[in-house]
Amino acid sequence: MEALASLIVVGILSSVFIFGLKTGIGCGFSKVKWPVVFGLCILYFIIAVVAGYFMDAIDVASFMSSPLASAIHITLALFMVFGGIYTMKKWNAGCDVSKKTFLILVFPCPVCMAALLVSCVALSTVVTIDGVLIGAIVGIVFAVSIILSTLFMRNLGKITQLVGFQFSGTPDTLGSVMVFIGVFYLTAAIMIPAYIAAGSPDSAPAVPFTSVEFTSLFLTLLIIIFGAVLTRMADGGTPKKKTPLTPENKTNPK
């Protein structure tokens, strides 16, 4: 029984670690200074401790299915999509704005906050310690995930060289990741409230396939196509080889 409880704890903390990767990807590809990274770690640690303290007083399902959470979720997703496109376009034009736009990716979103709260609640069913301490454990794991993933993304070029190919994360890569996560968040904003409502005791019996499911799937497909078209527009088609800007070609452009 103790081995099973240990496995459950490891599984919960592993899911917390995965949720921290989003912030680490933003910090790594944007190459912001370490004080900013540590500041974000402290912010998420505080959020986790607060979540552990109030975990018995907050109904996560009601919050995630509320209009307020959906509005924040969709707004953040749209900011992420257009922020990613703006980052790619500016980088292709020779300007790096990733140190500003990365904030959209690392901003504490409803999904991350709900994940921290759910993790605290799940841990409280396995271990018998104070809620604040549970929140501190979750916050530490989240912070470690941010630091390790930031280190990994910043050294991605050296790591890929070891396996035989070259890939170095740039602000253009950050923009692509932001567009992908933004489209994923838009899809989740449609699907999550429906699944929460379907799982509630007061929900009507499920039928094989209704117009609601068809509409959800159709909107999800439209969002995916929308994100793909916007990414294609941001890339501007086939990328052209750029000539490095030197004093010679600056004064005598060809």
C-alpha positions as CSV (number, residue, x, y, z in Angstrom):
1,M,0.0,0.0,0.0
2,E,2.9,2.4,0.8
3,A,4.5,1.6,-2.6
4,L,1.2,2.4,-4.3
5,A,0.9,5.7,-2.4
6,S,4.5,6.6,-3.4
7,L,3.7,5.9,-7.1
8,I,0.6,8.1,-6.9
9,V,2.7,10.9,-5.4
10,V,5.4,10.6,-8.1
11,G,2.7,10.6,-10.7
12,I,1.1,13.8,-9.3
13,L,4.4,15.6,-9.0
14,S,5.4,14.5,-12.5
15,S,2.2,16.1,-13.9
16,V,3.2,19.3,-12.0
17,F,6.6,19.1,-13.6
18,I,5.1,18.9,-17.1
19,F,2.9,21.9,-16.5
20,G,6.1,23.9,-15.6
21,L,7.6,23.2,-19.0
22,K,5.5,25.9,-20.7
23,T,7.1,28.6,-18.6
24,G,10.5,27.1,-19.1
25,I,10.1,27.0,-22.9
26,G,9.2,30.7,-22.9
27,C,12.2,31.7,-20.7
28,G,14.6,29.5,-22.6
29,F,13.8,30.5,-26.1
30,S,13.6,34.2,-25.2
31,K,16.9,34.0,-23.3
32,V,15.7,36.4,-20.6
33,K,18.0,37.1,-17.6
34,W,18.1,34.6,-14.7
35,P,16.6,37.1,-12.2
36,V,13.4,37.1,-14.3
37,V,13.3,33.3,-14.3
38,F,13.8,33.1,-10.6
39,G,11.1,35.8,-10.1
40,L,8.7,33.6,-12.1
41,C,9.7,30.6,-9.9
42,I,8.9,32.6,-6.8
43,L,5.5,33.8,-8.3
44,Y,4.4,30.2,-9.1
45,F,5.7,29.0,-5.7
46,I,3.5,31.6,-3.9
47,I,0.5,30.6,-6.1
48,A,1.0,27.0,-5.2
49,V,1.2,27.8,-1.5
50,V,-2.0,29.8,-1.7
51,A,-3.6,27.0,-3.6
52,G,-2.6,24.5,-0.9
53,Y,-4.0,26.8,1.8
54,F,-7.4,27.3,0.1
55,M,-7.7,23.9,-1.7
56,D,-10.7,22.9,0.5
57,A,-12.6,26.1,-0.2
58,I,-12.4,26.3,-4.0
59,D,-14.5,24.2,-6.4
60,V,-12.1,23.7,-9.3
61,A,-14.8,22.2,-11.6
62,S,-17.2,25.1,-11.1
63,F,-14.4,27.6,-11.7
64,M,-13.1,26.0,-14.9
65,S,-16.7,25.8,-16.3
66,S,-17.5,29.4,-15.3
67,P,-17.9,32.1,-18.0
68,L,-15.1,34.1,-16.3
69,A,-12.5,31.3,-16.6
70,S,-13.5,30.7,-20.2
71,A,-13.2,34.4,-21.0
72,I,-9.7,34.6,-19.5
73,H,-8.7,31.3,-21.2
74,I,-9.9,32.4,-24.7
75,T,-8.4,35.9,-24.3
76,L,-5.0,34.5,-23.2
77,A,-5.1,32.0,-26.1
78,L,-5.8,34.8,-28.7
79,F,-3.0,36.9,-27.2
80,M,-0.7,33.9,-27.5
81,V,-1.6,33.2,-31.1
82,F,-1.2,36.8,-32.2
83,G,1.8,37.3,-29.9
84,G,3.5,34.3,-31.6
85,I,2.8,35.7,-35.0
86,Y,4.1,39.1,-34.1
87,T,7.3,37.5,-32.6
88,M,8.0,35.6,-35.8
89,K,7.3,38.6,-38.1
90,K,9.5,40.9,-36.1
91,W,12.3,38.3,-35.9
92,N,12.2,37.8,-39.7
93,A,12.4,41.6,-40.1
94,G,15.5,41.7,-37.9
95,C,14.0,42.7,-34.6
96,D,13.9,40.6,-31.4
97,V,10.8,41.2,-29.3
98,S,10.8,37.9,-27.6
99,K,11.8,39.4,-24.2
100,K,8.5,41.1,-24.2
101,T,6.1,38.7,-25.9
102,F,7.4,35.7,-23.8
103,L,5.4,37.1,-20.9
104,I,2.2,36.0,-22.7
105,L,3.5,32.4,-22.6
106,V,4.6,32.4,-19.0
107,F,1.6,34.3,-17.6
108,P,-0.3,32.2,-14.9
109,C,-3.3,31.0,-16.9
110,P,-6.5,29.4,-15.5
111,V,-5.2,25.9,-16.7
112,C,-1.9,26.3,-14.7
113,M,-3.6,27.6,-11.6
114,A,-6.2,24.9,-11.8
115,A,-3.4,22.3,-12.3
116,L,-1.6,23.5,-9.1
117,L,-4.9,23.4,-7.1
118,V,-5.9,20.0,-8.4
119,S,-2.3,18.7,-7.6
120,C,-2.6,20.0,-4.1
121,V,-6.0,18.3,-3.6
122,A,-4.7,15.1,-5.1
123,L,-1.7,15.0,-2.8
124,S,-3.8,15.7,0.2
125,T,-5.7,12.4,-0.4
126,V,-2.4,10.5,-0.2
127,V,-0.3,12.3,2.4
128,T,-1.5,13.6,5.7
129,I,0.3,16.9,6.0
130,D,-0.7,20.6,6.2
131,G,-2.1,22.2,3.1
132,V,0.5,24.9,3.1
133,L,3.3,22.4,3.1
134,I,1.6,20.5,0.3
135,G,1.4,23.7,-1.7
136,A,5.1,24.3,-1.0
137,I,6.1,20.9,-2.3
138,V,4.0,21.5,-5.5
139,G,5.5,24.9,-5.9
140,I,9.1,23.6,-5.5
141,V,8.5,21.0,-8.2
142,F,7.0,23.6,-10.5
143,A,10.0,25.9,-9.9
144,V,12.5,23.1,-10.6
145,S,10.7,22.3,-13.8
146,I,11.0,26.0,-14.9
147,I,14.7,26.1,-14.1
148,L,15.6,22.8,-15.7
149,S,13.5,23.4,-18.9
150,T,15.0,26.9,-19.2
151,L,18.5,25.4,-19.0
152,F,17.6,22.7,-21.6
153,M,16.1,25.2,-24.1
154,R,19.1,27.6,-23.8
155,N,21.5,24.8,-24.5
156,L,19.4,23.1,-27.1
157,G,21.9,23.8,-29.9
158,K,24.7,22.0,-28.0
159,I,22.4,19.1,-27.1
160,T,21.3,18.5,-30.7
161,Q,24.9,18.6,-31.9
162,L,25.5,15.5,-29.8
163,V,22.8,13.5,-31.6
164,G,24.0,14.6,-35.1
165,F,21.9,17.6,-36.2
166,Q,21.9,21.3,-35.5
167,F,18.9,23.1,-34.0
168,S,19.1,26.2,-31.9
169,G,16.0,27.7,-30.4
170,T,15.4,31.3,-31.6
171,P,12.6,33.8,-31.1
172,D,11.1,32.4,-34.3
173,T,10.9,29.1,-32.6
174,L,9.3,30.8,-29.6
175,G,6.7,32.3,-31.9
176,S,5.8,29.0,-33.4
177,V,5.5,27.4,-30.0
178,M,3.2,30.3,-28.8
179,V,0.9,29.8,-31.9
180,F,0.7,26.1,-31.3
181,I,-0.1,26.4,-27.6
182,G,-2.5,29.2,-28.3
183,V,-4.5,27.0,-30.8
184,F,-4.4,24.2,-28.2
185,Y,-5.8,26.6,-25.5
186,L,-8.6,27.7,-27.9
187,T,-9.5,24.0,-28.4
188,A,-9.4,23.3,-24.7
189,A,-11.6,26.4,-24.0
190,I,-14.3,24.7,-26.2
191,M,-13.9,21.1,-24.9
192,I,-13.1,21.4,-21.2
193,P,-16.4,23.1,-20.0
194,A,-18.4,20.6,-22.1
195,Y,-16.6,17.6,-20.5
196,I,-17.0,19.1,-17.0
197,A,-20.7,19.6,-17.6
198,A,-21.1,16.1,-19.0
199,G,-19.4,14.7,-15.9
200,S,-21.6,16.4,-13.4
201,P,-24.3,14.4,-11.6
202,D,-27.1,16.7,-12.8
203,S,-26.2,16.4,-16.5
204,A,-28.6,14.6,-18.9
205,P,-27.8,11.1,-20.1
206,A,-25.3,11.0,-22.9
207,V,-26.4,10.2,-26.5
208,P,-24.1,8.7,-29.1
209,F,-23.6,11.9,-31.2
210,T,-25.6,15.2,-31.0
211,S,-25.4,18.6,-32.7
212,V,-23.4,19.8,-29.7
213,E,-20.6,17.4,-30.2
214,F,-20.7,18.0,-33.9
215,T,-20.5,21.8,-33.4
216,S,-17.6,21.4,-30.9
217,L,-15.6,19.2,-33.3
218,F,-16.3,21.6,-36.2
219,L,-15.2,24.6,-34.2
220,T,-12.0,22.8,-33.1
221,L,-11.2,22.0,-36.8
222,L,-11.8,25.6,-37.7
223,I,-9.4,26.8,-35.0
224,I,-6.7,24.4,-36.1
225,I,-7.0,25.6,-39.7
226,F,-7.1,29.2,-38.5
227,G,-3.8,28.7,-36.6
228,A,-2.2,26.9,-39.5
229,V,-3.1,29.7,-41.9
230,L,-1.9,32.4,-39.6
231,T,1.4,30.6,-39.1
232,R,1.8,30.3,-42.8
233,M,1.1,34.0,-43.3
234,A,3.6,34.9,-40.6
235,D,6.3,32.8,-42.3
236,G,5.6,34.5,-45.6
237,G,5.9,31.3,-47.6
238,T,9.3,29.8,-48.3
239,P,11.9,31.5,-46.3
240,K,14.6,33.3,-48.3
241,K,18.3,33.2,-47.5
242,K,19.3,36.4,-45.8
243,T,22.5,38.3,-46.5
244,P,24.3,39.3,-43.3
245,L,24.3,43.1,-42.8
246,T,27.9,44.4,-43.1
247,P,29.3,47.9,-43.7
248,E,30.0,47.0,-47.3
249,N,26.5,45.9,-48.3
250,K,25.0,48.5,-46.1
251,T,26.6,51.3,-48.1
252,N,26.4,49.5,-51.4
253,P,23.2,47.5,-51.4
254,K,22.7,45.0,-54.3
